[in-house]
Amino acid sequence: MLDNLHKRLKLASSFPSPPAIAGQIIELAGDPEVDVVQVATVIARDPALTAKILRIANSPLYAKQRKSQNLRQALVVLGLTAATTLALSFSLLGTYKTTKATRLDYNRFWRRAILGATAARAFAELRKLESVEEIFLGALLQDIAVLAIDRAQPNFYEDLAAHANHAQLIAHETGHLGEDHASMGAWLLRSWNLPDSLCEMVEWSHSPAATDPDTRFGLAARCLALGSDSAEMLLGDRTSLKLTELSANANAWLGVTTESVGVAMEHIVAQLPEIERLYDASLTDPEACAAILEQAREMLLMRNLHTVQQLNTLQRVTADFAARTVELEEQHRRDPLTGVFNRTHLDRVLEAEFVGAAKGSWPLSIIFAALGSFREINDTYGATTAQQVLTATANLILAVVRDTDCVARYSGEDFIIILPGLDTAGATRLAEAVLDRLRSSNHEVAGGSVTATASLGIASCRPGAWFPTAASLIAAANKAAHAARRLGDNRLMVHEGSGATSTVRVALPAP
């Protein structure tokens, strides 16, 4: 049956041969050496076509800063490729719109063709494709075989319901012919010697997902398919897909975002009054346009809300991650048993404070606290109890020092307190407060209570008496603490001087 239909199409007198001007434009479109003069000469033979080209060059769709006064200027503004494809679309459309209808609603057919072409061009521009006007022409002609079939076999579509949608049309053709009007249209356009790229995009326009997105015709066919679906929506077909589905297809086929599709549909609807003026046709149902705009705005709103939710979630995750990072860093800086800072962090802080104090010429003191009686507590009550008392003692020290001071576990039962900005006198007062707190605090253990003791050593840097390194400052405080321990529990010794021959003196005897 299909071969028979092809024969009828070749013999048909009223269709499908392109009109004379269109035929000449087709020849020009295939000539890579064509120039403005040749194109202008052919178009000028049709006054109506000339007027349309001038009008479109000066329309909001194409107008540049300079207004076109004649056909040559219009062709320069449009560019030769755009001009030839637009001229061909006007010429073909003007000829076939006058064809008398049989079973088909020709008015709806041409409205759909123009709307689909407008939308296909919008998607091509959205994807920043080349040959946008060729895609426009391909979309305008993608259903041209429907007219050819209707002319060659006038009763073919008589079983279709009035205002049948595109899917129903395809199903009817496939069921009776074994193929649809897309492949038939490609055959027809090849018989007109139109470029292969144009024929291929039409041929695959009903199977966009099967095309290769890396090829020129594959992307063009996908634009044609999206334009066709958009036209159904713009015509107010209640069974057509929703804008969210169109957006999903656009994302899958062209990789464009939901936001871009919503903006594109708003742009298409905004262009329609000018398109209607250029093609002398009433194209859309106002209610359908309003519904599409509402869908577009709702889709964009939902997308924006989703984006806000994603941003909020990301911010929460980032905040949680930052908090966890701080927590992990804090854990890395802390002694796992006592909770005060560890030796690594102590070395970093002391070095920074030592350098800062030297540059600023302000005092810096440290207290070396050698806690006593823990071996006896460990031997008497066990390691667990000794560790508990050690942790409690560290907390007692933390309760006495300033917020700006740094308490760290130096080793075993030895702690160091860094006192930025305090001289020997200030450090001595704070050390006395530490000893007072330790003496007055009892720790409950199995079978009684114990009191922790400590031997404290103080070393200070001050202008005129500066230690050469931070390590030497620790060594001096350690030396003072050990001197205090030799004299008994709960004693405080102060290191005097800053050299290797410096001495220590008793600052506070045991009570």
WOMOZI-V344656 format. One record per helix or strand of 2 or more residues. SS is the DSSP state (2 for helix, 1 for strand). FROM is the first residue (numbers start at 1). TO is the last residue. If there is no record, write none. Layout:
{{SS;FROM;TO} {SS;FROM;TO}}
//
This chain:
{{2;2;11} {2;20;29} {2;36;44} {2;47;57} {2;71;78} {2;80;96} {2;106;126} {2;132;141} {2;144;152} {2;166;177} {2;181;191} {2;196;203} {2;208;210} {2;216;234} {2;243;254} {2;258;279} {2;286;333} {2;343;360} {1;364;372} {2;374;381} {2;383;400} {1;406;411} {1;414;420} {2;424;439} {1;443;445} {1;448;450} {1;453;462} {2;470;487} {1;491;496} {1;503;508}}
//
